[in-house]
């Protein structure tokens, strides 16, 4: 893998680092106890200040990173959190602890507890057919926890738990009478509008909540040399399913956010999924890119690259995420996916697109209204800008399953 290099031209990179400095403020004391979730709590801030310290060392950001990690641990103890979920549970806290202090024995109970609970939940899934997305997705489910475990795959407990997760995902991607096991029945849909639009249930196509997340994890694990029976065939089958469900438009390849089970009609007049990390073609494209790498399938990678370029060509109103700055469904997420593709391909068209997206963030009036969080707030914006503007690899993005 090539070394990470800044994708932005020098003047835009300098402006981006100026915005980063404004958003981060000055090093200061940290709270004693904060929320322990990665999405909007202390672990995301710990990762952000850690990355700031890597990019701009010697300014005091490292102490802030350690402070927020300690405060998040206290928050988890106070709340009695036990779920291994990546964005709302202990999985994200464990990822932050591993990122900042991989050898610290003080975090061993946290790491072991997440691995143990993740393995237990994966083995308990069995041959289930039909379930809420939170069982398997990146945000709340086993795929997200698996992303953390993949980083610790050299350790026996984490490796065993990861293999249990991969085995469960392989089973999940099977079918019963033509319907994938991972479909969500209507009665398991929390959103009333979605339930009305899909009275027979849905198959979710978003990276955050749908099948691209498991595809990305299964592919990354193959690339890292971790595999279970049927994993390679599952990657090929799921990638083929996504390719078959593309919905091209005037700008090129695209995907819907959700589709009905086989044989059921799609709702009429549904808006496109947009172009973001959580839903839409950028996230799907990245999962297919990883699958293409795992399978050595150049056609999948070509389709993934074309899909991202199509997303970048669409007007802002069609992309829908341009008014929101964050990683999840906003400009920072699209910028970071574009930066990842630009780093992988060296494509100058993508470098120009990244500069344009960074320019949008530099002038975004919505930044002042955002909270500090990793997933939807200012921390995610800072991280995406640091990745695009510096030569320091974005090791913080494994929870997004982009690399």
N, C-alpha and C positions, 0 to 999 in steps of 0.2 A: 504494500500500500504506500502510495506517495506521501511525502511529508505534507502537512497542512500548511497552506499559504493563504494570505489575505486575498480575498476575491475583489475587494473594492479598490478603485484607483486611489492614489495617495491623498488627493484633496478631499474626496468623499470619506475616506477612512479617518482623516484628521477631524472632520466635522462630526463623524459618528462617535469618535472617542470623546469629543467635546460634549456631546449629548449624554454619553455614558457618565461622564464626570458630574454633569448637572443632576442626572437622575439619582446617582449614588450618593451625592453629597460628600461630607467629610467623614473619615473614620471616627467612631464615637462608641460609647458604652452600649451594651446590648441588654435587653430585658432579661430577667431571671427565669421566666417561664413563658413559653409561647405555644401556639398550636403545633401539633406534631405532624400535620399532613404536608406532603410535598406540594400539592396543588396551590395552596395559598398560605402555608405556614412556615415555620422555622427551617425545615430541611431545604426548601427552595432558596431561601435567603442565604443559608450556609453555603450552598453550591454556588450562588452568585458571587458572594464575597470571596470564596475560594478561587473562582475563575478570575476575578479582579486582581487578586494577589498574584496569580500566575502570569497575568498579562502586564500588570503594573506593580511589580514587587517592591517591598520596602516602604510602603506608604501606610501600613497598618490594617490592610484589609484582611490579612490572615487571622488576626485576633478577633475581628468581627465574625468571621466564618466560624471559628471555634466557639465563640460566645453563643451564636444562634444555634449551633448544633447542641450544645449543652442545655440551652433553654428549651429546645424541642424535646430532648430526652426527659426533662422534668415535666413538660407538658404531657407526654405519653404516660408517664408514671401517675400523674394526677388524674388523667382521664381513664386509666385502666385499659387503654387500647390493646386489642389482641389480634385484630384482623391483619393478614399479611398484604393487604391491598397496596398497590404502589403509590397511588395518588391520595388516598384517604386513610391509609393505615400505616402499619409499621414497615412495609416494604420500602416506602420512600425514605423514611428515617434511616433504615439500614443502608440504603444506597448512598445517602449523604455521609453516613459514618464511614462506609467503605471508601468513598471518594476522598475524604479528608484524612482519615487515619486508618488505613487498611490493616495495620499490624497492632492496633491498640487492643490489648486483652479486655479492657473495660467494656468493649462493645460485643464481646463474644456471646454473652447470653442473648443479646438482641438478634445477632445473626443466626444463631442456632435456633432460636424460637421461630423466626420467620421461615427458615428452611423446614423445620418440623411441621409447622401448621400448613405451609404450602403443599408439602408432600401428602399430608393427611387429606386435605381437601381434594387434591387431584385424584388420589386413589379412590376416594368416596364417590366420585362422579360416575364411575362405572360406564354402563352403556345408555346413559340418559338420552332421551329424544325430546327436544323442545325445552327451552329454558330462557330466563331473562339474560340479557347480554352481560349483566354484572357478574355472572358466574365465570365467564371466560375472557372478558375484554381487557384492554390495556389499563383503563382507569381503575376499575374495582376488582377485576377478576384475575384468573391464574396466569393469563398472558403477561400482564404487567409485572406480577411477582416473578415470573420466569425471566423477564428482562434483567431484573436485579440478580437472580441466581446465576444467569449466564456469565456475569462478570466474576463470580466466585467459583466457577466450575472446577478449578483445580483442587478445591477442598472436598473431601468425601461426602460430608453431609449435604452441602449445596449441590454437588453433582448428582447425588441420588434423588434429591428433591426436584432438580431440574429434569431429570429423566422421567420422573413421575408426571410432571407437568407436560412434557413433550408427548408422552404416551397417551395422556388424557386428551390432548389436542388432536393427535392422530385419530383417536376414536371419535372425537367430536366431529371431525370432518367427514365421517362416513355418512351413509344415507339410509333411510327407511322408505321404501316405496317411492323413490325419487326425490324425497325431501331431505335436505341435510339435517343432521342431528342438531346443528347449532341454530336452527330457526327459533324464533320467539313467538309463541302462541299469543293471540290477541289478549287473552286474560292476564298475561304476564307483562303487558305493555303499561308502563306507568303514565305515559302522556295520553290524555283523553283524545286529542286531535289525531295522533298517530293511530290510536285504536279505531277511531272512526274511519280513517282513510284505509286502514288495512284490517278489515274485520276478520280475515282468515290468518292473521299473523304476518310477520315480516322476516326477511333476511337482510341483515344490516351490512352495508358496503363501506362504512366509514372506518378509518384507521383506528380511531379512538375506541369505538364501541363494536365494530363489526369484524368480519373475517379477515380483512387485511392485516390486523394486528397479529393473530395467530400465524398467518403466512409469513410475516416479517420475522417473528421469533423462530419459527421452524427453520427458516432460511438462514438466519444468522447463526443458529446453533449448528447447522450442517457446515457452514463455512468455518466454524470454530472447532470442528471435529467431534461434535457431540451429536449422536444420532441414536434413535430407537427404531425397532422394526416398523416398516411402512412409512417412515418419515419422508424420505425422498419422493416416493410416489404421491404422498399427500401434498407436498409442495407443488408438484406438477399438476395435480388434479385441482387444487384450489386456485392456482394461477390460471388454469384453463377456464374455471368457472367465472373468474373476474373478467377475463378477456371476452367470454361469451355474453356477459351482461353489460358491456360498454354501451354508452348511448352517445354517439358522435353528434356534433352540431356543426355550425358553419365555421367554427374555429379549429375543430379537430376532435381528438379523442376526449371523452368525458365519461363520468360514472354518476349514477343516481345515488342518493343517500341510502335508500332502502328499496327493496323490491319485494313483491308478494311471493309466496311459495309457488312452486310449479303448478300450472293449470289455473291459477287465480288471476283475475284482471288487475292491472295496475291502476291506481287512482288517476283520474283525469285532471289536467290543469295543475299538476304539482310543480312547484318551483324547482329549478336546478339546485344541486347540492352546494354550489359555490366552489371556492378554491382555497382550501385551508389544510391544516394538518389533520384536524379531527374528522372532517367530511370533505368529499370532493376529490377531484383527480390528483392533486399534488400528493396527498397521503397514499392513495392507492398506487400511484406511479412509483413511489419510493418502495412500497412493499413488492411490487413486481420487479423493480430493479434488483432488489436483494434476492428475489427468487431466481431471476436470470443469472445472477452470479453464482448462486448455490448449485444451479443445474447446468451451468455453462451454456446457457441458451441466449444467444445473441439477439434472437427475434424478440424475446421478452424485454430485454434491455432497450432495444430500439423503440418498442412500443411505449415503454415507460418514459423515455426521453421525449418522444413526440407528445405524449400526454401532458408532461409538464410544460413544454413550450406552447401547447394549445391553451393551457390555463393562463399562461403569462400573456398570450395574445388577446384574451377576452377582455372586453371593456370592464371598467371598475364596477359598474352597476350589475353586470353579470357575475362577477367574481364574488360580490357581496361582502367579503371580509375586509375590504379596503378602508372601511370606516372604523375598524377596531384594531388597536395596535398589537395585541397579545399573541402568544405562541399558539394557543389552542385553535382559535378560529379567526385570527387576524393577520396583519401584515408581517409581524415578526415570524410567525410560523412559515408563511410562504417564503419569506426571505431566507430562513434557515434551510428549508428544503432545497431552495435554489442554490444556496451556497454549497450544500452537500453535493448536488449534482454537478455544479461547476468545478468543485475540487476533484470529483471522480473523472470528469470528462475533459477538462481544460477547454470547454466550449466557450468562445468569446461572446456568443449571443447570451448565454446564461450569466456571464460576468456583467454584461451591460444591464440585464434585467435585475440582477442583484443590486447594482448601483441605483437603479430607478426605485426599487422598493425601499432601500435605505433612505433615499431622498424623501419618500413619503413619510417615513418615520421621523425624519428630521423636522418636518413641518406639520406633524400631526397635532391637531388641537385636542385630541382625545387623551393624550398622554397624561395631562394633569388630572384627569378624572379617574384614572385607573388606580387600583390598589397596588400593593407591593409584591403580589404573588408571582410564582414561577409560571403557572399555566396561563393565566389571563391578565397578569399585571405587569408592573414595571420591571420586575426581576427578569422575566422572560425576554423583554425587549432589550435589556442590557446584555443578556447572554447572546442573543442573536446578533447584535451589533458587534460585540467583542469577537465573535467567530468570523464575521465578515471582514472586520477591519484589522485583524492581527494574524500572526503566524502561529498562534497557540491553539493546538487541537481542541475542539469542543467535546471533551470527555463527559460533560454534563448532560449530553442529549441521549444517552442510552434509554432513559425512561420514555422517550418519544419513539423508540424503536426505528430510528432512521439509519443507524450504523452500529 
